[in-house]
Amino acid sequence: MSEKRTGLIHHPYVPPEGFAAPQPGVFKASTVFFPTVAAMRSREWKDKTGYTYGLHGTPTSYVLEERLATLEGGVQCLLVPSGLAAIATVALSLLKSGDEVLIPDNAYGPNKALAQGELKDWGITPQYYDPLDPQDLARRISPKTRLVWLEAAGSVTLEFPDLPEQVRICRRAGVLSALDNTWGAGLAFNAFDLAQEGAGGQGVDISIHALTKYPSGGGDVLMGSIVTRDPQLHIRLKLTHMRLGLGVGMNDVEAVLRALPSMALRYREHDRTARALARWCQTRPEFTQVLHPALPGSPGHAHWQALCGAEEGRAAGLFSVIFDARYSAAQVDAFCDALRLFKLGYSWGGPISLVVPYELAGMRQGWPAHLARGTLVRFSTGLEAAEDLQADLAQALTAL
């Protein structure tokens, strides 16, 4: 009995090498074995030449990191438990008491909440700039500014900024720039090749990505990534990543790896449906404004077109509408409740279409002049047929 008991744990069989299949193997570990004490002492985890502990990666996570770096046009990648964890890791790595961080006023809400909460408590001052006015960004950069966040398109209201000019401003000021590239997903544009100056392109210093959205594609995985090109910046972030003890589950990594090959196809389909529905919404009298970067007249449309081009597959499946001011917030809520295919829920990029009404007045420093007054609702298109989603919107409008 004892031989069987121990033998099941220390079994000598090792499968032969050379197995190849469409999907990489799933290697899960906290403990990693070393053949000798010398190997234990000499093995290096920072440059991926070896394995030391599960938090620092396995062959499975290394594969996903390399593929994501390629997707975004970077060189190095770190995996974290969520998109917000990616934002927090960047902030904690690069900012200290007395520093300033600049954030676009239309940024992802939890980024602003982190700045107003923990960062402010730690003596880091957040400032918010107009994403559609590069000169407002330039004016707000001070000797204390250490990090500028960029976002394209903006969360909820979907303004598309002049990203190349924003990057040029940051580089001239010698300030690091970090882009929340979840909307672009590495497909709409290359974050590391935005500002053509001299012989080569220049882009952001850091691109973070909520893999929860399009790379995962199923609405069932939480994960984020931090992509860089600068080796020293990567190591700085990686050391913070290690000290915080951030890790991801290899089954979740497997799920993202399985979804990546179809991401470009899914992204194009999300884009096609969102544009069709946004154009239909423009014909409806209930809406005073429809926000989608690919629509002429939407804030920042010219910037989107100049950077991304007009073809499908260069815009995410998000659009927002602003209801005519004659409709109360309660009426808009009734519209959302009446939807059948669009489900009430946060996030986006999955197979099921989603809808969320927002209290925009409490999310911005002031009501932007380029936005109509009224209640805003954001839609995320899934993979349902566009005509079915359009019919769902039409029937729900009767609830007004």
C-alpha positions in Angstrom: 0.0 0.0 0.0 2.7 2.5 0.9 4.5 1.8 -2.3 1.4 2.5 -4.3 0.6 5.6 -2.3 4.1 7.1 -2.8 4.3 5.8 -6.3 1.3 7.7 -7.4 3.0 10.9 -6.3 6.5 10.2 -7.4 5.7 8.2 -10.5 8.8 8.0 -12.9 6.9 8.2 -16.2 7.6 11.3 -18.3 5.7 11.7 -21.6 7.8 12.1 -24.7 8.5 15.5 -26.2 7.4 16.7 -29.6 3.6 16.8 -29.1 2.1 19.6 -31.2 -1.5 20.7 -31.4 -3.5 23.9 -32.2 -3.7 24.9 -28.5 -0.7 25.2 -26.2 -0.6 23.0 -23.1 -2.0 24.2 -19.8 0.7 24.2 -17.2 -0.6 25.1 -13.7 1.8 25.5 -10.8 2.6 27.4 -7.6 5.7 25.2 -6.9 8.2 24.8 -9.7 10.8 22.0 -9.4 14.6 22.6 -9.8 17.0 19.8 -10.7 19.8 21.1 -8.4 20.5 23.8 -5.8 22.7 25.5 -8.3 19.8 25.7 -10.7 17.6 27.1 -8.0 20.1 29.8 -7.2 20.9 30.8 -10.8 17.6 30.5 -12.6 16.2 34.0 -13.7 12.5 34.8 -13.9 12.8 38.4 -15.1 13.7 37.6 -18.7 11.7 34.4 -19.1 14.8 32.2 -19.5 13.5 29.9 -16.7 10.8 29.1 -14.3 11.0 29.8 -10.6 7.5 30.1 -9.1 4.0 30.1 -10.4 3.5 33.8 -9.8 6.3 34.5 -12.3 4.7 32.4 -15.0 4.5 29.0 -16.6 4.9 28.0 -20.3 1.2 28.7 -20.7 1.3 32.3 -19.5 4.6 33.0 -21.3 2.8 32.0 -24.6 -0.1 34.4 -24.0 2.2 37.3 -23.0 4.2 36.9 -26.2 1.2 36.8 -28.4 -0.4 39.8 -26.7 2.9 41.8 -27.1 2.8 41.0 -30.8 -0.9 41.9 -31.0 -0.3 45.4 -29.5 2.9 46.0 -31.3 5.0 45.9 -28.1 7.9 43.7 -26.9 7.1 42.8 -23.3 3.8 41.9 -21.6 2.7 41.3 -18.0 -0.6 39.5 -17.1 -2.7 40.8 -14.2 -6.1 39.8 -12.7 -8.1 42.5 -14.5 -7.9 45.6 -16.6 -8.3 47.7 -13.4 -5.4 45.8 -11.9 -3.3 46.8 -14.9 -4.1 50.5 -14.3 -3.4 50.1 -10.6 -0.1 48.4 -11.2 1.1 51.1 -13.6 0.1 53.8 -11.1 1.8 52.1 -8.1 4.9 51.4 -10.1 5.4 54.9 -11.5 4.0 57.4 -9.0 5.0 58.5 -5.5 4.0 61.1 -3.0 4.2 64.6 -4.5 3.7 63.4 -8.0 0.9 64.4 -10.4 -1.0 62.2 -12.8 -3.1 63.5 -15.6 -6.3 61.6 -16.6 -8.8 62.4 -19.4 -12.1 63.6 -18.1 -13.9 60.9 -20.1 -11.7 58.0 -18.8 -12.8 54.7 -17.5 -14.5 55.5 -14.2 -12.5 53.2 -11.9 -9.3 54.8 -13.1 -10.6 58.1 -11.8 -11.9 56.5 -8.6 -8.5 55.0 -7.9 -6.9 58.5 -8.4 -9.4 60.2 -6.2 -9.1 57.5 -3.5 -5.9 55.7 -2.8 -3.6 57.8 -5.0 -4.8 61.0 -3.4 -4.6 59.6 0.1 -0.9 58.7 -0.7 -0.1 62.3 -1.7 -0.4 61.9 -5.5 -2.4 64.6 -7.1 -4.8 63.8 -10.0 -5.7 66.3 -12.7 -8.3 65.9 -15.4 -7.9 67.3 -18.9 -10.2 67.8 -21.9 -9.5 64.8 -24.2 -10.5 66.8 -27.3 -8.2 69.7 -26.6 -4.5 68.7 -26.8 -3.5 72.2 -25.6 -5.4 71.7 -22.4 -3.3 68.6 -21.8 -0.1 70.6 -22.6 -1.1 73.4 -20.2 -1.7 71.0 -17.3 1.6 69.2 -17.5 3.9 70.5 -14.8 7.3 69.6 -13.4 5.5 67.3 -10.9 3.7 65.3 -13.7 5.0 61.8 -13.9 2.3 60.0 -15.9 -0.4 60.9 -18.4 -3.2 58.5 -19.1 -4.7 58.4 -22.6 -7.9 56.7 -23.7 -9.4 56.1 -27.1 -12.3 56.1 -27.4 -13.4 57.6 -24.1 -15.4 55.5 -21.8 -19.2 55.8 -22.1 -19.2 59.0 -24.3 -16.8 57.6 -26.9 -15.0 60.8 -27.9 -11.9 60.0 -30.0 -8.9 62.2 -29.2 -6.0 63.3 -31.3 -3.8 60.5 -30.0 -0.7 61.3 -32.1 -0.7 64.9 -30.9 -1.2 63.8 -27.3 1.7 61.5 -27.6 3.9 64.2 -29.1 3.0 66.5 -26.2 4.0 63.9 -23.6 7.3 63.1 -25.4 8.2 66.8 -25.7 7.5 67.2 -21.9 9.5 64.1 -21.1 6.4 62.5 -19.4 5.5 58.8 -19.6 2.2 58.1 -21.4 -0.1 55.1 -20.7 -3.0 54.2 -23.0 -6.1 52.3 -22.0 -6.2 50.3 -25.3 -9.2 48.1 -24.4 -11.5 49.7 -27.0 -8.9 49.5 -29.8 -7.9 45.9 -28.7 -4.6 46.1 -30.6 -6.7 45.9 -33.9 -8.0 49.4 -34.6 -4.5 51.0 -34.5 -1.0 50.4 -33.2 -0.5 52.1 -29.9 3.3 52.0 -30.2 3.4 53.7 -33.6 1.3 56.8 -33.4 3.5 59.9 -33.8 5.6 59.8 -36.9 8.7 61.9 -36.0 12.1 61.6 -37.8 12.9 58.2 -39.3 10.7 56.1 -37.1 7.3 56.0 -35.5 6.8 56.8 -31.8 3.9 55.9 -29.6 2.8 55.5 -26.1 5.2 54.1 -23.4 2.6 51.7 -22.0 -0.5 50.1 -23.3 -2.9 48.4 -20.9 -5.7 46.2 -22.1 -8.7 44.6 -20.3 -8.5 41.1 -21.7 -11.9 40.6 -20.1 -13.3 42.2 -23.2 -12.4 41.2 -26.8 -9.5 38.8 -26.2 -11.6 36.7 -23.9 -14.8 37.1 -25.9 -17.0 35.0 -23.6 -17.9 37.3 -20.7 -16.5 34.7 -18.3 -12.8 35.7 -17.8 -11.3 38.6 -15.8 -7.7 39.5 -16.9 -5.6 42.4 -17.9 -2.3 43.1 -19.6 0.5 45.7 -19.5 2.5 45.9 -22.7 5.7 47.9 -23.2 8.7 48.3 -25.6 11.2 49.8 -23.2 13.1 47.0 -21.3 13.9 49.2 -18.3 10.3 50.3 -18.0 9.2 46.7 -18.3 11.5 45.6 -15.5 10.3 48.5 -13.3 6.7 47.4 -13.8 7.6 43.7 -13.4 9.2 44.3 -10.1 6.1 46.1 -8.8 4.0 43.2 -10.3 6.1 40.7 -8.3 6.0 42.7 -5.0 2.2 43.0 -5.2 2.0 39.2 -5.7 -0.2 39.5 -8.8 -1.0 36.3 -10.7 -3.5 34.8 -13.1 -5.0 31.4 -13.3 -3.8 29.2 -16.1 -7.3 28.0 -16.9 -8.2 31.6 -17.5 -5.0 32.0 -19.6 -6.1 28.9 -21.6 -9.5 30.5 -22.3 -7.9 33.7 -23.6 -5.5 31.7 -25.8 -8.4 29.7 -27.3 -10.3 32.9 -28.1 -7.4 34.9 -29.6 -7.4 33.3 -33.0 -11.0 34.5 -33.6 -10.7 37.9 -32.1 -10.2 39.9 -35.3 -13.3 38.2 -36.8 -15.4 38.8 -33.8 -14.2 42.4 -33.5 -15.2 43.1 -37.1 -18.6 41.6 -36.5 -19.1 43.7 -33.3 -18.1 46.7 -35.3 -20.4 46.0 -38.2 -23.4 45.6 -36.0 -22.7 48.6 -33.8 -22.3 50.9 -36.8 -25.6 49.6 -38.3 -27.5 50.2 -35.1 -25.9 53.6 -34.5 -27.0 54.7 -37.9 -30.5 53.5 -37.3 -30.6 55.3 -34.0 -29.7 58.5 -35.8 -33.1 58.3 -37.6 -35.1 58.0 -34.4 -36.6 61.2 -32.9 -36.2 59.8 -29.4 -32.5 60.4 -29.5 -30.9 63.9 -29.8 -27.3 62.5 -30.2 -25.7 59.2 -31.2 -22.1 58.7 -30.2 -19.8 56.4 -32.2 -16.4 57.4 -33.5 -17.2 56.1 -37.0 -20.2 58.4 -37.4 -19.6 61.8 -39.0 -20.3 64.5 -36.4 -19.6 62.3 -33.5 -16.9 64.0 -31.2 -13.5 63.2 -32.5 -14.7 61.4 -35.7 -12.0 63.0 -37.8 -9.3 61.9 -35.4 -10.6 58.3 -35.6 -10.8 58.3 -39.3 -7.2 59.7 -39.7 -5.8 57.1 -37.4 -7.9 54.1 -38.1 -9.4 54.5 -41.5 -13.0 54.0 -42.3 -13.2 50.2 -43.0 -15.0 47.8 -40.7 -12.9 46.1 -38.0 -11.4 49.4 -36.9 -13.9 50.3 -34.2 -15.3 48.5 -31.2 -18.9 47.4 -30.8 -19.9 50.2 -28.6 -22.2 53.2 -29.1 -24.1 55.5 -26.9 -27.3 57.5 -27.3 -28.5 60.6 -25.5 -32.3 60.7 -25.1 -34.2 63.8 -25.8 -34.5 65.9 -22.6 -38.3 65.5 -22.7 -37.8 61.9 -21.4 -37.2 61.5 -17.7 -34.6 59.2 -16.2 -37.4 56.9 -15.1 -38.7 56.7 -18.6 -35.2 55.8 -19.9 -34.9 53.2 -17.2 -38.2 51.7 -18.4 -36.8 51.6 -21.9 -33.7 49.7 -20.7 -35.9 47.3 -18.6 -38.1 46.6 -21.7 -35.1 45.4 -23.8 -35.1 41.6 -24.3 -32.0 40.8 -26.2 -29.9 43.6 -24.7 -29.1 42.5 -21.2 -28.4 44.9 -18.3 -24.8 44.4 -17.4 -21.4 45.9 -17.2 -18.4 45.1 -19.5 -18.5 44.4 -23.2 -16.9 42.3 -25.9 -18.9 39.1 -25.2 -21.5 37.3 -27.4 -24.5 38.9 -25.7 -25.4 42.5 -26.2 -25.5 44.7 -23.1 -27.0 48.0 -22.1 -26.3 50.4 -19.2 -27.9 53.8 -18.4 -25.4 56.3 -17.0 -25.7 59.4 -14.7 -23.3 61.4 -16.8 -23.5 64.6 -14.7 -21.8 62.8 -11.8 -19.0 61.4 -13.9 -17.5 64.5 -15.4 -16.0 67.8 -14.1 -18.8 69.6 -16.0 -21.2 68.9 -18.8 -19.1 68.9 -22.0 -20.2 71.4 -24.6 -20.1 68.8 -27.4 -22.7 66.6 -25.7 -26.4 67.2 -25.8 -28.4 67.4 -22.6 -30.3 64.3 -21.7 -30.0 60.8 -20.3 -27.2 58.8 -21.7 -27.4 55.0 -22.4 -24.4 52.9 -23.7 -24.9 49.8 -25.8 -22.4 47.0 -26.3 -23.3 44.9 -29.3 -22.8 41.1 -29.1 -22.9 38.6 -31.8 -26.6 38.4 -32.4 -28.1 39.3 -35.8 -28.2 43.1 -36.3 -31.8 43.0 -37.5 -32.9 41.3 -34.3 -31.1 43.8 -32.1 -32.7 46.6 -34.1 -36.1 45.1 -33.6 -35.4 44.9 -29.9 -34.5 48.5 -29.7 -37.7 49.5 -31.6 -40.0 47.5 -29.4 -38.4 48.9 -26.2 -38.9 52.4 -27.4 -42.6 51.9 -27.0 -42.0 51.8 -23.3 -41.2 55.5 -23.4 
